[in-house]
Amino acid sequence: MITGQFPTTRLRRNRVDAWTRRMVAETSLSVDHLIWPIFVRDGGGEPTPVSTMPGVTRVGLDRLAAHVEEAVRLGIPAIALFPATPPGLKNEAGSEALNPENLICQAARLLKREFPDLGLVGDVALDPYTDHGHDGVLRDGYVANDESVAILTRQAVNQAMAGIDIIAPSDMMDGRVGAIRAALDEAGEIHTRIMSYAAKYASSFYGPFREALGSNAALKGDKKTYQMNPANSDEALREVAMDLAEGADMVMVKPGMPYLDIVRRVHDEFRVPVFAYQVSGEYAMLAHAMQHGLLDRERGIIETLMGFRRAGASGVLSYFAVEAARILRG
C-alpha cells in the first residue's frame, strides 16, 4: 500500500477540478454497460403503466419498435424481453413457453427486422407461463428439477430460432445450462450465448416485477427451494462455477445492490463477464424517492449504476437504462 503524510500528500489535489477528477477516475460507466429490460404485452394501443414501477410500462407489439427506437438511437447494446402472458394462456405446465408464436418470439422477430444490430436477451423460465407462478413444473407441491429442465431446454431453442441472441435462464434449476447448451448446439444455434442467472437469490425485491408480469397473485408458496438463500455467499461461487463448466458464456447476480459483495467475489474469482440486475424493487424504491425529492434523479441514477461497475459488473440490467443513456450522452 502506497501511503503519504500530510501536508506533503494532499489527496484533495486530485479532486480540485472536473478534468482532473475525470482523468484519475478508477471506474467508468458508459452506454455500452447498459441492458434495458422491457415488458411486452398482448394487444395494441398505448403502453399500460406498471403501477408499482413509476415510469415503466407494458408495451404491445404494435408499439414495440417505436418504444425501443430511442434505446437504439442512444446506443444501448441490448434489451431484455419479458412477457406479460395473458392469464388464459397460462397452465400448470407452462406450455405457452413452447409456442413459436408467443409474445417473446413475436417480439424477437419484429425487433430483428427493425433493428438487426440490437442484442436481444430472452428470459428462460416458466413463471410467466404457469398458473401457479413457479419457474418450473410442480409435482406434489415441489418444483421438479429434471422435468422442468427438459421443458426449459425446448423453450430456449424456441427463442433462439425466433432471433434471441442471448438465452438467460433465470429458473435456477440444477443442470439447465448444460442441457440448454447441448440443445442449442444440436439445433445449429452455436452462436447463441447463455447469460446464466447463476446467483439468483430468493429475494423480497422482486415484488413489482411479478406484478408487472401478473404472476404475483398466482404464486403458490415461495421459491426458496430453488432460488438461493440470502445468507449464503460461498454457495454463489459454486453455482457460478457449475454454470461456467456447463457452458455459460456470462453470468448474472440478482438482485443487484444488496448483493454487490457477490458481484465482487464472482469477478475476482472467475474473471468472466458478470452482470448484475438492478431489480424492480430496487428501481421502485429509488424512483419513489426521486419523485418525492429525496434523491437527485440524475445523480442518483448514475451513482447507483457506477456502484455496480465499481463492484466489478461488466454491465447492468436496469429499468433506468434509457434515462441513464440520455444522461451519459449529455
Secondary structure, DSSP 8 states (H G I E B T S, - for coil): -----TTT--GGGGGSSHHHHHHT-S----GGGEEEEEEEESS-SS-EE-TTSTT-EEEEHHHHHHHHHHHHHHT--EEEEEEE--GGG-BTT-GGGG-TTSHHHHHHHHHHHH-TTSEEEEEE-STTTBTT--SS-EETTEE-HHHHHHHHHHHHHHHHHHT-SEEEE-S--TTHHHHHHHHHHHTT-TT-EEEEEEEEB--GGGHHHHHHHT-TTT--S-STTTSB-TT-SHHHHHHHHHHHHHT-SEEEEESSGGGHHHHHHHHHHH-S-EEEEE-HHHHHHHHHHHHTTSS-HHHHHHHHHHHHHHHT-SEEEETTHHHHHHHHH-
